Amino acid sequence: MKSDKASANGARQLSGSARSFEVLEDHNRTNEVKHRRLVDFKDGCRYGKFGKTKAYELIARERIRAYKMGGKTLIDLDSIDEYHASLPRVQSRAMI
């Protein structure tokens, strides 16, 4: 992965058409490192196929995770995937 910029808090902006950020976290002081897929708010809404009002609602209900970096709000794409996976399936009606 090619990185363009690194900030003081460990976020790295990745090259590509959508602005995304990769944040590395060290959990429980082990060698396990978690990569978070963070994108700008607008790109997170596009990825999740919802508008900004729904995004703010999901953030408030803690269904998706968002972070602040300076004045920018970043959305965790993995949390959007988790949200989508938690949605109920549509039950089809049997035609007789």
Protein Blocks (a to p, Z undefined) as FASTA:
>chain_A
ZZfbdcfkopacdedjbdcddddddehhiabdcddddddfklmmmmnopafklmmmmmmn
omaccddehjbccddfklmmmmmmmpccddddddZZ
